[in-house]
C-alpha cells in the first residue's frame, strides 16, 4: 500500500482497474447466460423436433433437456474454473 497526499492507494498484483473488473464480471455473466439459454434451449428444440419427426414424444424432448443440462454444467465449469484455481506460475 502506498500513501500519496493522505489518499490511500492499494496496489494489486495486476494492472486491472475497477472498471475493467466490472467489465470482466459483466462479460462472464453474459457468457454464462448465453451458454444456459443456447445449450438447454438448443437441445430442447432439437428433442422436440426429433420427437415430431420420429413420433417418440416425449422421450427425445426429455433426453434433449438432460443433454442440454449436462453440456451447460460442463461448459460453465470450464468457464469458471480459471477464476477459482490458484495461479501455478508462482507470482
FENHU-V409875 format. One record per residue. RES is the residue in three letters. SS is DSSP state (alpha for helix, beta for strand, coil for the rest). OMEGA is omega as a letter, one per 40 degrees, with the letter a starting at -180 (NA if undefined). NEAR is the number of other C-alpha atoms within 10 Angstrom. Layout:
[[RES	SS	OMEGA	NEAR] [RES	SS	OMEGA	NEAR]]
//
This chain:
[[UNK	coil	i	8] [UNK	beta	i	9] [UNK	beta	i	9] [UNK	beta	i	8] [UNK	coil	i	5] [UNK	coil	i	7] [UNK	beta	a	8] [UNK	beta	a	10] [UNK	beta	i	10] [UNK	coil	i	9] [UNK	coil	i	9] [UNK	coil	i	9] [UNK	coil	i	7] [UNK	coil	a	6] [UNK	coil	a	8] [UNK	coil	i	10] [UNK	coil	i	10] [UNK	alpha	i	9] [UNK	alpha	i	9] [UNK	alpha	i	11] [UNK	alpha	i	11] [UNK	alpha	i	11] [UNK	alpha	i	12] [UNK	alpha	i	13] [UNK	alpha	i	12] [UNK	alpha	i	12] [UNK	alpha	i	12] [UNK	alpha	i	14] [UNK	alpha	i	12] [UNK	alpha	i	12] [UNK	alpha	i	13] [UNK	alpha	i	17] [UNK	alpha	i	12] [UNK	alpha	i	11] [UNK	alpha	a	19] [UNK	alpha	a	19] [UNK	alpha	a	13] [UNK	alpha	a	14] [UNK	alpha	i	21] [UNK	alpha	i	20] [UNK	alpha	i	16] [UNK	alpha	i	15] [UNK	alpha	i	23] [UNK	alpha	i	22] [UNK	alpha	i	16] [UNK	alpha	i	17] [UNK	alpha	i	23] [UNK	alpha	a	21] [UNK	alpha	i	15] [UNK	alpha	i	18] [UNK	alpha	i	17] [UNK	alpha	a	14] [UNK	alpha	a	10] [UNK	alpha	a	9] [UNK	coil	a	11] [UNK	coil	a	13] [UNK	coil	e	15] [UNK	coil	a	14] [UNK	alpha	i	14] [UNK	alpha	i	22] [UNK	alpha	i	21] [UNK	alpha	i	16] [UNK	alpha	i	16] [UNK	alpha	i	23] [UNK	alpha	a	22] [UNK	alpha	i	15] [UNK	alpha	i	17] [UNK	alpha	i	22] [UNK	alpha	i	18] [UNK	alpha	i	14] [UNK	alpha	i	17] [UNK	alpha	a	19] [UNK	alpha	a	15] [UNK	alpha	a	11] [UNK	alpha	i	16] [UNK	alpha	i	16] [UNK	alpha	a	11] [UNK	alpha	i	11] [UNK	alpha	a	14] [UNK	alpha	a	12] [UNK	alpha	i	11] [UNK	alpha	a	10] [UNK	alpha	a	9] [UNK	alpha	i	7] [UNK	coil	a	8] [UNK	coil	i	9] [UNK	coil	a	9] [UNK	coil	a	6] [UNK	coil	i	5] [UNK	coil	i	5] [UNK	coil	NA	5]]
//
